[in-house]
Amino acid sequence: MVDVTQRFLADESGATAIEYGLIAALVSVAAILALLSLGDSLATLFNTVAGAVLNSVT
């Protein structure tokens, strides 16, 4: 039983998957924060362009 416990504690095969998962989560959070901070300025830009297009058509 002690041998099984020692092998279980020494096994690091799942550590890489967990590390990649944490990196992916951090990248996702950074992307979401960047998009949220740019959201208002992008909405203003799109509204300005849409207004210019509508004014040029009419």
mmCIF file of the N, C-alpha and C atoms, coordinates in Angstrom:
data_MODEL
# 
_entry.id   MODEL 
# 
loop_
_atom_site.group_PDB 
_atom_site.id 
_atom_site.type_symbol 
_atom_site.label_atom_id 
_atom_site.label_alt_id 
_atom_site.label_comp_id 
_atom_site.label_asym_id 
_atom_site.label_entity_id 
_atom_site.label_seq_id 
_atom_site.pdbx_PDB_ins_code 
_atom_site.Cartn_x 
_atom_site.Cartn_y 
_atom_site.Cartn_z 
_atom_site.occupancy 
_atom_site.B_iso_or_equiv 
_atom_site.pdbx_formal_charge 
_atom_site.auth_seq_id 
_atom_site.auth_comp_id 
_atom_site.auth_asym_id 
_atom_site.auth_atom_id 
_atom_site.pdbx_PDB_model_num 
ATOM 1   N N  . MET A 1 1  ? 0.820   -1.188 0.000   1.00 0.00 ? 1  MET A N  1 
ATOM 2   C CA . MET A 1 1  ? 0.000   0.000  0.000   1.00 0.00 ? 1  MET A CA 1 
ATOM 3   C C  . MET A 1 1  ? 0.869   1.259  0.000   1.00 0.00 ? 1  MET A C  1 
ATOM 4   N N  . VAL A 1 2  ? 1.977   1.209  0.718   1.00 0.00 ? 2  VAL A N  1 
ATOM 5   C CA . VAL A 1 2  ? 2.885   2.353  0.776   1.00 0.00 ? 2  VAL A CA 1 
ATOM 6   C C  . VAL A 1 2  ? 3.495   2.596  -0.593  1.00 0.00 ? 2  VAL A C  1 
ATOM 7   N N  . ASP A 1 3  ? 3.806   1.526  -1.310  1.00 0.00 ? 3  ASP A N  1 
ATOM 8   C CA . ASP A 1 3  ? 4.394   1.648  -2.647  1.00 0.00 ? 3  ASP A CA 1 
ATOM 9   C C  . ASP A 1 3  ? 3.422   2.343  -3.600  1.00 0.00 ? 3  ASP A C  1 
ATOM 10  N N  . VAL A 1 4  ? 2.161   2.000  -3.537  1.00 0.00 ? 4  VAL A N  1 
ATOM 11  C CA . VAL A 1 4  ? 1.146   2.623  -4.395  1.00 0.00 ? 4  VAL A CA 1 
ATOM 12  C C  . VAL A 1 4  ? 1.016   4.105  -4.068  1.00 0.00 ? 4  VAL A C  1 
ATOM 13  N N  . THR A 1 5  ? 1.030   4.452  -2.804  1.00 0.00 ? 5  THR A N  1 
ATOM 14  C CA . THR A 1 5  ? 0.920   5.847  -2.386  1.00 0.00 ? 5  THR A CA 1 
ATOM 15  C C  . THR A 1 5  ? 2.133   6.647  -2.848  1.00 0.00 ? 5  THR A C  1 
ATOM 16  N N  . GLN A 1 6  ? 3.323   6.084  -2.730  1.00 0.00 ? 6  GLN A N  1 
ATOM 17  C CA . GLN A 1 6  ? 4.532   6.790  -3.169  1.00 0.00 ? 6  GLN A CA 1 
ATOM 18  C C  . GLN A 1 6  ? 4.515   7.007  -4.673  1.00 0.00 ? 6  GLN A C  1 
ATOM 19  N N  . ARG A 1 7  ? 4.083   6.004  -5.437  1.00 0.00 ? 7  ARG A N  1 
ATOM 20  C CA . ARG A 1 7  ? 4.004   6.170  -6.896  1.00 0.00 ? 7  ARG A CA 1 
ATOM 21  C C  . ARG A 1 7  ? 2.963   7.230  -7.265  1.00 0.00 ? 7  ARG A C  1 
ATOM 22  N N  . PHE A 1 8  ? 1.840   7.245  -6.540  1.00 0.00 ? 8  PHE A N  1 
ATOM 23  C CA . PHE A 1 8  ? 0.805   8.236  -6.818  1.00 0.00 ? 8  PHE A CA 1 
ATOM 24  C C  . PHE A 1 8  ? 1.313   9.652  -6.551  1.00 0.00 ? 8  PHE A C  1 
ATOM 25  N N  . LEU A 1 9  ? 2.010   9.859  -5.461  1.00 0.00 ? 9  LEU A N  1 
ATOM 26  C CA . LEU A 1 9  ? 2.530   11.177 -5.120  1.00 0.00 ? 9  LEU A CA 1 
ATOM 27  C C  . LEU A 1 9  ? 3.645   11.625 -6.058  1.00 0.00 ? 9  LEU A C  1 
ATOM 28  N N  . ALA A 1 10 ? 4.389   10.688 -6.607  1.00 0.00 ? 10 ALA A N  1 
ATOM 29  C CA . ALA A 1 10 ? 5.491   11.026 -7.510  1.00 0.00 ? 10 ALA A CA 1 
ATOM 30  C C  . ALA A 1 10 ? 5.020   11.228 -8.955  1.00 0.00 ? 10 ALA A C  1 
ATOM 31  N N  . ASP A 1 11 ? 3.801   10.803 -9.275  1.00 0.00 ? 11 ASP A N  1 
ATOM 32  C CA . ASP A 1 11 ? 3.293   10.903 -10.644 1.00 0.00 ? 11 ASP A CA 1 
ATOM 33  C C  . ASP A 1 11 ? 2.962   12.356 -10.974 1.00 0.00 ? 11 ASP A C  1 
ATOM 34  N N  . GLU A 1 12 ? 3.582   12.889 -12.034 1.00 0.00 ? 12 GLU A N  1 
ATOM 35  C CA . GLU A 1 12 ? 3.352   14.270 -12.459 1.00 0.00 ? 12 GLU A CA 1 
ATOM 36  C C  . GLU A 1 12 ? 2.788   14.335 -13.872 1.00 0.00 ? 12 GLU A C  1 
ATOM 37  N N  . SER A 1 13 ? 2.164   13.285 -14.344 1.00 0.00 ? 13 SER A N  1 
ATOM 38  C CA . SER A 1 13 ? 1.699   13.251 -15.730 1.00 0.00 ? 13 SER A CA 1 
ATOM 39  C C  . SER A 1 13 ? 0.576   14.238 -15.999 1.00 0.00 ? 13 SER A C  1 
ATOM 40  N N  . GLY A 1 14 ? -0.230  14.569 -15.019 1.00 0.00 ? 14 GLY A N  1 
ATOM 41  C CA . GLY A 1 14 ? -1.312  15.522 -15.231 1.00 0.00 ? 14 GLY A CA 1 
ATOM 42  C C  . GLY A 1 14 ? -0.912  16.962 -15.015 1.00 0.00 ? 14 GLY A C  1 
ATOM 43  N N  . ALA A 1 15 ? 0.283   17.206 -14.552 1.00 0.00 ? 15 ALA A N  1 
ATOM 44  C CA . ALA A 1 15 ? 0.718   18.572 -14.246 1.00 0.00 ? 15 ALA A CA 1 
ATOM 45  C C  . ALA A 1 15 ? 0.795   19.433 -15.494 1.00 0.00 ? 15 ALA A C  1 
ATOM 46  N N  . THR A 1 16 ? 1.235   18.888 -16.605 1.00 0.00 ? 16 THR A N  1 
ATOM 47  C CA . THR A 1 16 ? 1.364   19.662 -17.834 1.00 0.00 ? 16 THR A CA 1 
ATOM 48  C C  . THR A 1 16 ? 0.003   20.120 -18.326 1.00 0.00 ? 16 THR A C  1 
ATOM 49  N N  . ALA A 1 17 ? -0.979  19.241 -18.284 1.00 0.00 ? 17 ALA A N  1 
ATOM 50  C CA . ALA A 1 17 ? -2.321  19.605 -18.728 1.00 0.00 ? 17 ALA A CA 1 
ATOM 51  C C  . ALA A 1 17 ? -2.896  20.714 -17.854 1.00 0.00 ? 17 ALA A C  1 
ATOM 52  N N  . ILE A 1 18 ? -2.661  20.643 -16.578 1.00 0.00 ? 18 ILE A N  1 
ATOM 53  C CA . ILE A 1 18 ? -3.152  21.681 -15.670 1.00 0.00 ? 18 ILE A CA 1 
ATOM 54  C C  . ILE A 1 18 ? -2.452  23.008 -15.960 1.00 0.00 ? 18 ILE A C  1 
ATOM 55  N N  . GLU A 1 19 ? -1.160  22.972 -16.218 1.00 0.00 ? 19 GLU A N  1 
ATOM 56  C CA . GLU A 1 19 ? -0.426  24.195 -16.531 1.00 0.00 ? 19 GLU A CA 1 
ATOM 57  C C  . GLU A 1 19 ? -0.947  24.826 -17.814 1.00 0.00 ? 19 GLU A C  1 
ATOM 58  N N  . TYR A 1 20 ? -1.166  24.022 -18.858 1.00 0.00 ? 20 TYR A N  1 
ATOM 59  C CA . TYR A 1 20 ? -1.718  24.557 -20.102 1.00 0.00 ? 20 TYR A CA 1 
ATOM 60  C C  . TYR A 1 20 ? -3.113  25.124 -19.879 1.00 0.00 ? 20 TYR A C  1 
ATOM 61  N N  . GLY A 1 21 ? -3.893  24.491 -19.053 1.00 0.00 ? 21 GLY A N  1 
ATOM 62  C CA . GLY A 1 21 ? -5.224  25.000 -18.746 1.00 0.00 ? 21 GLY A CA 1 
ATOM 63  C C  . GLY A 1 21 ? -5.168  26.339 -18.039 1.00 0.00 ? 21 GLY A C  1 
ATOM 64  N N  . LEU A 1 22 ? -4.241  26.487 -17.101 1.00 0.00 ? 22 LEU A N  1 
ATOM 65  C CA . LEU A 1 22 ? -4.085  27.766 -16.412 1.00 0.00 ? 22 LEU A CA 1 
ATOM 66  C C  . LEU A 1 22 ? -3.612  28.863 -17.355 1.00 0.00 ? 22 LEU A C  1 
ATOM 67  N N  . ILE A 1 23 ? -2.700  28.541 -18.251 1.00 0.00 ? 23 ILE A N  1 
ATOM 68  C CA . ILE A 1 23 ? -2.228  29.526 -19.222 1.00 0.00 ? 23 ILE A CA 1 
ATOM 69  C C  . ILE A 1 23 ? -3.370  29.956 -20.135 1.00 0.00 ? 23 ILE A C  1 
ATOM 70  N N  . ALA A 1 24 ? -4.167  28.995 -20.611 1.00 0.00 ? 24 ALA A N  1 
ATOM 71  C CA . ALA A 1 24 ? -5.302  29.323 -21.474 1.00 0.00 ? 24 ALA A CA 1 
ATOM 72  C C  . ALA A 1 24 ? -6.310  30.201 -20.734 1.00 0.00 ? 24 ALA A C  1 
ATOM 73  N N  . ALA A 1 25 ? -6.539  29.920 -19.465 1.00 0.00 ? 25 ALA A N  1 
ATOM 74  C CA . ALA A 1 25 ? -7.470  30.731 -18.680 1.00 0.00 ? 25 ALA A CA 1 
ATOM 75  C C  . ALA A 1 25 ? -6.950  32.158 -18.524 1.00 0.00 ? 25 ALA A C  1 
ATOM 76  N N  . LEU A 1 26 ? -5.656  32.311 -18.258 1.00 0.00 ? 26 LEU A N  1 
ATOM 77  C CA . LEU A 1 26 ? -5.083  33.655 -18.114 1.00 0.00 ? 26 LEU A CA 1 
ATOM 78  C C  . LEU A 1 26 ? -5.141  34.440 -19.421 1.00 0.00 ? 26 LEU A C  1 
ATOM 79  N N  . VAL A 1 27 ? -4.869  33.779 -20.536 1.00 0.00 ? 27 VAL A N  1 
ATOM 80  C CA . VAL A 1 27 ? -4.949  34.451 -21.838 1.00 0.00 ? 27 VAL A CA 1 
ATOM 81  C C  . VAL A 1 27 ? -6.388  34.863 -22.121 1.00 0.00 ? 27 VAL A C  1 
ATOM 82  N N  . SER A 1 28 ? -7.341  34.011 -21.783 1.00 0.00 ? 28 SER A N  1 
ATOM 83  C CA . SER A 1 28 ? -8.752  34.336 -22.001 1.00 0.00 ? 28 SER A CA 1 
ATOM 84  C C  . SER A 1 28 ? -9.172  35.531 -21.162 1.00 0.00 ? 28 SER A C  1 
ATOM 85  N N  . VAL A 1 29 ? -8.771  35.566 -19.921 1.00 0.00 ? 29 VAL A N  1 
ATOM 86  C CA . VAL A 1 29 ? -9.121  36.694 -19.050 1.00 0.00 ? 29 VAL A CA 1 
ATOM 87  C C  . VAL A 1 29 ? -8.501  37.983 -19.591 1.00 0.00 ? 29 VAL A C  1 
ATOM 88  N N  . ALA A 1 30 ? -7.269  37.920 -20.048 1.00 0.00 ? 30 ALA A N  1 
ATOM 89  C CA . ALA A 1 30 ? -6.614  39.111 -20.608 1.00 0.00 ? 30 ALA A CA 1 
ATOM 90  C C  . ALA A 1 30 ? -7.340  39.593 -21.862 1.00 0.00 ? 30 ALA A C  1 
ATOM 91  N N  . ALA A 1 31 ? -7.753  38.668 -22.725 1.00 0.00 ? 31 ALA A N  1 
ATOM 92  C CA . ALA A 1 31 ? -8.473  39.048 -23.944 1.00 0.00 ? 31 ALA A CA 1 
ATOM 93  C C  . ALA A 1 31 ? -9.820  39.671 -23.608 1.00 0.00 ? 31 ALA A C  1 
ATOM 94  N N  . ILE A 1 32 ? -10.531 39.098 -22.642 1.00 0.00 ? 32 ILE A N  1 
ATOM 95  C CA . ILE A 1 32 ? -11.836 39.644 -22.252 1.00 0.00 ? 32 ILE A CA 1 
ATOM 96  C C  . ILE A 1 32 ? -11.669 41.045 -21.672 1.00 0.00 ? 32 ILE A C  1 
ATOM 97  N N  . LEU A 1 33 ? -10.680 41.230 -20.824 1.00 0.00 ? 33 LEU A N  1 
ATOM 98  C CA . LEU A 1 33 ? -10.452 42.557 -20.241 1.00 0.00 ? 33 LEU A CA 1 
ATOM 99  C C  . LEU A 1 33 ? -10.080 43.587 -21.313 1.00 0.00 ? 33 LEU A C  1 
ATOM 100 N N  . ALA A 1 34 ? -9.284  43.182 -22.286 1.00 0.00 ? 34 ALA A N  1 
ATOM 101 C CA . ALA A 1 34 ? -8.899  44.098 -23.361 1.00 0.00 ? 34 ALA A CA 1 
ATOM 102 C C  . ALA A 1 34 ? -10.114 44.485 -24.194 1.00 0.00 ? 34 ALA A C  1 
ATOM 103 N N  . LEU A 1 35 ? -10.957 43.511 -24.510 1.00 0.00 ? 35 LEU A N  1 
ATOM 104 C CA . LEU A 1 35 ? -12.145 43.812 -25.312 1.00 0.00 ? 35 LEU A CA 1 
ATOM 105 C C  . LEU A 1 35 ? -13.140 44.669 -24.537 1.00 0.00 ? 35 LEU A C  1 
ATOM 106 N N  . LEU A 1 36 ? -13.272 44.420 -23.247 1.00 0.00 ? 36 LEU A N  1 
ATOM 107 C CA . LEU A 1 36 ? -14.180 45.242 -22.448 1.00 0.00 ? 36 LEU A CA 1 
ATOM 108 C C  . LEU A 1 36 ? -13.696 46.680 -22.349 1.00 0.00 ? 36 LEU A C  1 
ATOM 109 N N  . SER A 1 37 ? -12.390 46.864 -22.234 1.00 0.00 ? 37 SER A N  1 
ATOM 110 C CA . SER A 1 37 ? -11.862 48.230 -22.124 1.00 0.00 ? 37 SER A CA 1 
ATOM 111 C C  . SER A 1 37 ? -11.950 48.973 -23.455 1.00 0.00 ? 37 SER A C  1 
ATOM 112 N N  . LEU A 1 38 ? -11.917 48.255 -24.562 1.00 0.00 ? 38 LEU A N  1 
ATOM 113 C CA . LEU A 1 38 ? -12.020 48.885 -25.882 1.00 0.00 ? 38 LEU A CA 1 
ATOM 114 C C  . LEU A 1 38 ? -13.453 48.951 -26.386 1.00 0.00 ? 38 LEU A C  1 
ATOM 115 N N  . GLY A 1 39 ? -14.385 48.360 -25.687 1.00 0.00 ? 39 GLY A N  1 
ATOM 116 C CA . GLY A 1 39 ? -15.757 48.247 -26.169 1.00 0.00 ? 39 GLY A CA 1 
ATOM 117 C C  . GLY A 1 39 ? -16.419 49.569 -26.481 1.00 0.00 ? 39 GLY A C  1 
ATOM 118 N N  . ASP A 1 40 ? -16.336 50.538 -25.581 1.00 0.00 ? 40 ASP A N  1 
ATOM 119 C CA . ASP A 1 40 ? -16.993 51.826 -25.801 1.00 0.00 ? 40 ASP A CA 1 
ATOM 120 C C  . ASP A 1 40 ? -16.379 52.578 -26.964 1.00 0.00 ? 40 ASP A C  1 
ATOM 121 N N  . SER A 1 41 ? -15.067 52.556 -27.052 1.00 0.00 ? 41 SER A N  1 
ATOM 122 C CA . SER A 1 41 ? -14.426 53.287 -28.151 1.00 0.00 ? 41 SER A CA 1 
ATOM 123 C C  . SER A 1 41 ? -14.714 52.624 -29.497 1.00 0.00 ? 41 SER A C  1 
ATOM 124 N N  . LEU A 1 42 ? -14.814 51.300 -29.527 1.00 0.00 ? 42 LEU A N  1 
ATOM 125 C CA . LEU A 1 42 ? -15.166 50.623 -30.779 1.00 0.00 ? 42 LEU A CA 1 
ATOM 126 C C  . LEU A 1 42 ? -16.607 50.915 -31.171 1.00 0.00 ? 42 LEU A C  1 
ATOM 127 N N  . ALA A 1 43 ? -17.500 50.965 -30.210 1.00 0.00 ? 43 ALA A N  1 
ATOM 128 C CA . ALA A 1 43 ? -18.894 51.286 -30.513 1.00 0.00 ? 43 ALA A CA 1 
ATOM 129 C C  . ALA A 1 43 ? -19.001 52.705 -31.077 1.00 0.00 ? 43 ALA A C  1 
ATOM 130 N N  . THR A 1 44 ? -18.259 53.638 -30.508 1.00 0.00 ? 44 THR A N  1 
ATOM 131 C CA . THR A 1 44 ? -18.252 55.015 -31.015 1.00 0.00 ? 44 THR A CA 1 
ATOM 132 C C  . THR A 1 44 ? -17.700 55.065 -32.430 1.00 0.00 ? 44 THR A C  1 
ATOM 133 N N  . LEU A 1 45 ? -16.631 54.343 -32.677 1.00 0.00 ? 45 LEU A N  1 
ATOM 134 C CA . LEU A 1 45 ? -16.035 54.317 -34.014 1.00 0.00 ? 45 LEU A CA 1 
ATOM 135 C C  . LEU A 1 45 ? -17.013 53.754 -35.034 1.00 0.00 ? 45 LEU A C  1 
ATOM 136 N N  . PHE A 1 46 ? -17.662 52.639 -34.726 1.00 0.00 ? 46 PHE A N  1 
ATOM 137 C CA . PHE A 1 46 ? -18.617 52.037 -35.658 1.00 0.00 ? 46 PHE A CA 1 
ATOM 138 C C  . PHE A 1 46 ? -19.806 52.959 -35.897 1.00 0.00 ? 46 PHE A C  1 
ATOM 139 N N  . ASN A 1 47 ? -20.282 53.636 -34.859 1.00 0.00 ? 47 ASN A N  1 
ATOM 140 C CA . ASN A 1 47 ? -21.395 54.575 -35.037 1.00 0.00 ? 47 ASN A CA 1 
ATOM 141 C C  . ASN A 1 47 ? -20.986 55.751 -35.914 1.00 0.00 ? 47 ASN A C  1 
ATOM 142 N N  . THR A 1 48 ? -19.764 56.228 -35.766 1.00 0.00 ? 48 THR A N  1 
ATOM 143 C CA . THR A 1 48 ? -19.264 57.323 -36.599 1.00 0.00 ? 48 THR A CA 1 
ATOM 144 C C  . THR A 1 48 ? -19.184 56.894 -38.060 1.00 0.00 ? 48 THR A C  1 
ATOM 145 N N  . VAL A 1 49 ? -18.654 55.711 -38.297 1.00 0.00 ? 49 VAL A N  1 
ATOM 146 C CA . VAL A 1 49 ? -18.544 55.206 -39.670 1.00 0.00 ? 49 VAL A CA 1 
ATOM 147 C C  . VAL A 1 49 ? -19.932 54.980 -40.262 1.00 0.00 ? 49 VAL A C  1 
ATOM 148 N N  . ALA A 1 50 ? -20.851 54.417 -39.479 1.00 0.00 ? 50 ALA A N  1 
ATOM 149 C CA . ALA A 1 50 ? -22.209 54.185 -39.976 1.00 0.00 ? 50 ALA A CA 1 
ATOM 150 C C  . ALA A 1 50 ? -22.895 55.499 -40.308 1.00 0.00 ? 50 ALA A C  1 
ATOM 151 N N  . GLY A 1 51 ? -22.693 56.509 -39.466 1.00 0.00 ? 51 GLY A N  1 
ATOM 152 C CA . GLY A 1 51 ? -23.262 57.820 -39.753 1.00 0.00 ? 51 GLY A CA 1 
ATOM 153 C C  . GLY A 1 51 ? -22.703 58.435 -41.012 1.00 0.00 ? 51 GLY A C  1 
ATOM 154 N N  . ALA A 1 52 ? -21.399 58.293 -41.221 1.00 0.00 ? 52 ALA A N  1 
ATOM 155 C CA . ALA A 1 52 ? -20.763 58.826 -42.425 1.00 0.00 ? 52 ALA A CA 1 
ATOM 156 C C  . ALA A 1 52 ? -21.273 58.118 -43.673 1.00 0.00 ? 52 ALA A C  1 
ATOM 157 N N  . VAL A 1 53 ? -21.456 56.814 -43.580 1.00 0.00 ? 53 VAL A N  1 
ATOM 158 C CA . VAL A 1 53 ? -21.977 56.053 -44.729 1.00 0.00 ? 53 VAL A CA 1 
ATOM 159 C C  . VAL A 1 53 ? -23.406 56.475 -45.031 1.00 0.00 ? 53 VAL A C  1 
ATOM 160 N N  . LEU A 1 54 ? -24.219 56.615 -44.003 1.00 0.00 ? 54 LEU A N  1 
ATOM 161 C CA . LEU A 1 54 ? -25.617 57.026 -44.222 1.00 0.00 ? 54 LEU A CA 1 
ATOM 162 C C  . LEU A 1 54 ? -25.694 58.432 -44.791 1.00 0.00 ? 54 LEU A C  1 
ATOM 163 N N  . ASN A 1 55 ? -24.823 59.339 -44.342 1.00 0.00 ? 55 ASN A N  1 
ATOM 164 C CA . ASN A 1 55 ? -24.826 60.707 -44.865 1.00 0.00 ? 55 ASN A CA 1 
ATOM 165 C C  . ASN A 1 55 ? -24.355 60.748 -46.312 1.00 0.00 ? 55 ASN A C  1 
ATOM 166 N N  . SER A 1 56 ? -23.466 59.868 -46.710 1.00 0.00 ? 56 SER A N  1 
ATOM 167 C CA . SER A 1 56 ? -22.979 59.874 -48.081 1.00 0.00 ? 56 SER A CA 1 
ATOM 168 C C  . SER A 1 56 ? -23.986 59.242 -49.038 1.00 0.00 ? 56 SER A C  1 
ATOM 169 N N  . VAL A 1 57 ? -24.858 58.378 -48.530 1.00 0.00 ? 57 VAL A N  1 
ATOM 170 C CA . VAL A 1 57 ? -25.853 57.714 -49.371 1.00 0.00 ? 57 VAL A CA 1 
ATOM 171 C C  . VAL A 1 57 ? -27.034 58.661 -49.622 1.00 0.00 ? 57 VAL A C  1 
ATOM 172 N N  . THR A 1 58 ? -27.413 59.430 -48.637 1.00 0.00 ? 58 THR A N  1 
ATOM 173 C CA . THR A 1 58 ? -28.598 60.292 -48.782 1.00 0.00 ? 58 THR A CA 1 
ATOM 174 C C  . THR A 1 58 ? -28.283 61.641 -49.334 1.00 0.00 ? 58 THR A C  1 
# 
